[in-house]
């Protein structure tokens, strides 16, 4: 099955397939009717902030992009959120801080200091636990970070001081604990990096892959967690592989239009707007939304 992907409907999400979902280890967010809901582990999602167009999470922080283009970050209370940047179109968050793509397609990186310009003409970006990635409009995939687990995908095992091109024809990229996936324009999911538990399927299984390899086809969107990965196809089927699931990709649900992955959890929205959660390979269950 081949699915030519010329552009993603929701470029530059946090770490899921759409701006409505985000997951990082045990912290999760879901956007319902413009209201950001957050929860940890198996707890009940609670309303945190309204007037939101994208949600995101770090290990100890919540993020939200307001309808006016203001990116916010907070730890305990949303009404005490810190504005990080204005004029933001999409963002990503993770171990090294946060990425923001502004309305002109410029990628910025911030942590606890003023954001720094990274590159122009960017359509997607993600922050992994060991390396950060960005996709430019022409399909160039950029990477910077640790390389010891093959995170660069070009055989390099030594970190570089700046971002370098590592692949072509990319439309989306997601990364987590020492591994990364990118979605190629023809719908092929490519993977590289650490693969002890199967987030790259059989590509380098048991240790690592230091070069990009094809692991799934016909995809229109991707997500990855600590030890497992997911892909959506155009028919709205959701596929998973890695710890908690089979090593080879298998379909786990249908009628899904958004998905994100944390440590062992997977969260998804179906086409009716219902929220689902898998805990490891168990599930799905429908967590109730608390007000």
C-alpha positions in Angstrom: 0.0 0.0 0.0 1.4 3.4 -1.0 0.1 6.7 0.3 1.7 9.8 -1.3 1.9 12.4 1.4 2.5 15.9 -0.1 1.7 17.8 3.1 0.5 16.9 6.5 -2.9 18.4 7.7 -1.3 19.3 11.0 2.4 20.1 10.7 4.6 20.6 13.7 2.7 19.0 16.5 4.1 18.2 19.9 4.9 14.5 19.7 1.6 13.1 18.4 0.0 13.0 15.0 -2.2 16.1 15.6 -2.2 19.3 17.7 -5.1 17.9 19.7 -3.0 15.3 21.6 0.3 15.1 23.4 2.0 12.6 25.6 5.4 12.5 27.3 6.2 9.7 29.7 3.3 9.7 32.2 1.9 13.2 31.3 -0.8 13.5 28.7 -3.0 16.3 27.2 -6.0 16.3 25.0 -7.8 19.2 23.3 -11.6 19.0 23.4 -13.6 21.9 22.0 -10.8 24.4 22.5 -10.3 23.3 26.1 -7.0 21.7 27.1 -7.4 18.7 29.4 -4.4 17.2 31.2 -3.7 14.1 33.3 -1.0 11.7 34.4 -0.9 8.0 34.2 -4.4 6.5 34.6 -6.0 9.5 36.3 -9.0 11.4 35.0 -8.3 14.1 32.4 -9.2 17.5 33.8 -9.9 20.8 32.1 -6.9 23.1 32.4 -7.2 26.0 30.0 -9.6 27.3 27.3 -9.0 29.1 24.0 -6.3 26.7 23.0 -5.4 25.4 19.5 -2.5 23.0 20.3 -1.4 21.1 23.4 2.0 19.9 24.5 3.8 18.4 27.4 7.3 18.1 28.9 8.4 15.8 31.6 7.4 18.2 34.4 5.5 20.9 32.4 2.3 21.6 30.5 2.3 23.7 27.3 -0.5 25.3 25.3 -0.7 27.4 22.2 -3.5 30.0 22.6 -5.8 31.0 19.7 -4.0 34.3 19.5 -0.6 32.6 18.8 0.8 32.9 22.3 2.8 29.9 23.6 2.4 29.2 27.3 4.2 27.0 29.8 3.3 26.1 33.4 3.9 23.5 36.1 1.0 23.6 38.6 -1.6 26.2 37.6 -2.6 27.3 34.1 -3.6 30.7 35.4 0.0 31.2 36.4 1.4 30.2 33.0 4.4 32.0 31.6 4.2 33.4 28.0 7.2 32.0 26.0 6.7 33.5 22.6 4.0 35.2 20.4 3.2 34.8 16.8 3.6 31.0 17.0 1.9 28.7 14.4 2.9 25.4 15.9 5.3 24.1 18.6 7.0 21.0 20.0 8.2 20.3 23.6 10.6 17.8 25.2 13.8 17.2 26.9 15.9 20.1 25.6 13.1 22.7 25.9 10.7 23.7 23.2 10.6 24.5 19.5 8.3 27.1 18.0 7.6 27.6 14.3 6.4 31.1 13.7 3.9 32.2 11.1 6.8 32.8 8.6 8.0 29.2 8.9 11.1 30.2 11.1 12.0 27.6 13.7 13.0 28.8 17.2 14.4 26.9 20.1 13.9 28.0 23.7 14.6 26.6 27.2 15.2 29.0 30.1 16.6 31.8 28.0 15.4 33.9 25.0 14.6 31.7 22.0 17.3 31.2 19.4 16.6 31.0 15.6 17.4 27.6 14.2 16.3 27.5 10.5 13.8 28.9 8.1 11.2 27.4 5.8 10.4 24.7 8.5 7.1 22.8 8.4 7.6 20.3 11.2 9.8 19.8 14.2 10.2 17.6 17.3 12.3 17.3 20.4 13.5 13.9 21.4 15.2 12.8 24.6 18.6 12.8 23.0 18.3 14.5 19.6 16.1 17.2 18.0 14.8 17.2 14.5 13.2 19.6 12.0 11.7 19.2 8.5 12.0 21.9 5.9 9.5 22.6 3.2 11.6 20.9 0.5 11.7 17.7 2.6 15.1 18.1 4.1 15.3 16.5 7.6 17.7 18.3 10.0 19.1 16.8 13.2 21.3 17.8 16.1 22.0 16.0 19.4 23.5 12.8 20.7 24.5 10.2 18.0 25.7 7.3 20.1 22.6 5.2 19.4 22.5 6.1 15.7 20.1 9.0 16.1 21.4 10.7 13.0 20.5 7.9 10.7 23.5 8.3 8.4 26.0 6.1 10.2 27.4 8.9 12.3 27.9 8.0 16.0 29.4 11.3 17.1 27.4 14.4 17.9 27.7 17.5 15.7 27.9 21.1 17.0 24.9 22.3 14.8 22.0 20.9 12.8 22.9 18.9 9.7 20.8 17.3 7.0 20.3 13.6 7.5 17.5 12.7 5.0 15.3 13.9 2.2 11.7 13.7 1.2 10.5 13.9 4.8 7.1 15.4 5.8 7.0 14.6 9.5 9.4 13.5 12.3 9.0 12.1 15.8 11.6 11.1 18.3 11.9 9.8 21.9 14.5 7.8 23.9 17.4 7.4 21.6 15.3 6.6 18.5 13.5 8.6 15.8 10.9 8.1 13.0 10.2 10.2 10.0 7.4 9.9 7.5 8.6 9.9 3.9 6.6 11.7 1.2 5.6 8.3 -0.3 4.0 7.2 3.0 6.9 5.1 4.2 7.8 5.3 7.9 11.6 5.3 8.3 13.4 4.7 11.6 16.8 4.9 13.2 18.5 4.7 16.7 18.1 2.6 19.7 15.8 -0.5 19.3 16.1 -2.7 22.4 12.3 -2.9 22.8 11.0 -2.6 19.2 10.0 1.0 18.5 11.7 0.5 15.1 10.0 -2.9 14.6 12.7 -5.4 13.5 15.1 -2.7 12.1 18.2 -3.1 14.4 16.2 -5.0 16.9 18.0 -5.9 20.2 20.5 -3.0 20.0 20.4 -0.1 17.5 20.1 0.9 13.9 22.6 3.6 12.9 21.0 4.2 9.5 17.4 5.0 8.4 15.5 1.9 7.4 11.9 1.4 6.2 9.6 -0.1 8.8 6.0 0.6 7.7 4.3 1.7 4.5 1.0 3.5 3.6 1.2 5.9 6.5 -0.3 9.4 6.7 0.8 10.2 10.3 3.2 8.9 13.0 3.8 9.0 16.7 6.4 7.4 19.0 6.8 6.7 22.7 9.7 5.4 24.8 9.5 1.8 23.6 6.7 1.7 21.0 5.6 3.5 17.9 2.3 4.1 16.0 1.1 5.1 12.5 -2.2 6.1 10.9 -3.2 5.1 7.4 -5.6 7.0 5.2 -8.4 4.6 6.0 -8.1 5.8 9.7 -6.7 2.4 10.8 -4.2 2.7 13.8 -1.1 0.5 13.8 1.3 -0.2 16.6 4.6 -1.9 17.2 7.1 -2.3 20.0 6.9 -3.1 23.7 3.3 -4.0 24.7 2.4 -4.8 21.1 4.0 -7.1 18.5 7.4 -6.4 17.0 5.8 -6.3 13.6 3.2 -3.6 13.1 -0.3 -4.7 13.7 -3.6 -2.9 13.6 -5.1 -2.1 17.0 -8.1 0.1 16.1 -10.0 1.7 13.3 -11.7 5.1 12.7 -8.8 6.9 14.5 -7.8 10.4 13.4 -5.2 11.4 16.0 -2.7 9.5 18.2 0.1 10.2 20.7 2.4 8.0 22.7 4.1 8.4 26.1 6.2 6.0 28.2 4.0 2.9 27.9 0.6 4.7 27.3 -1.0 5.5 23.9 -3.8 8.0 23.6 -6.1 8.6 20.5 -9.1 10.4 19.3 -11.6 8.5 17.0 -13.6 10.1 14.3 -16.5 10.8 16.6 -14.3 12.7 19.0 -14.1 10.0 21.7 -10.8 9.7 23.6 -9.2 6.3 24.1 -6.2 5.2 26.1 -4.0 2.1 26.0 -1.9 1.3 29.1 1.0 -0.7 27.7 -0.7 -3.1 25.3 -3.8 -3.3 27.4 -6.9 -1.5 26.2 -8.4 0.5 24.8 -10.4 2.2 27.5 -12.3 5.5 27.4 -11.1 7.9 30.1 -13.9 10.2 31.3 -13.3 14.0 30.9 -13.7 15.8 34.3 -14.7 19.4 34.4 
